[in-house]
């Protein structure tokens, strides 16, 4: 994935997801009040879910040590 040098990081306040036609939209609100939507395919979200599960499983393994 290519990362732009001017990336802004937001702290998540809440997120909601909905299926819209042939894609999924995630509405995001940051703690500073910034809101935006992410539009993604099911395949993209499956890949993201896999990444998040790997991260969370690694955190859980570290907690057991």
Secondary structure, 3 states (H helix, E strand, C coil): CCCCCCCCCCCEEEEEEEEECCEEEEEEEECCCCEEEEEECHHHHHHHHHHHHHHHHHHHHHHHC
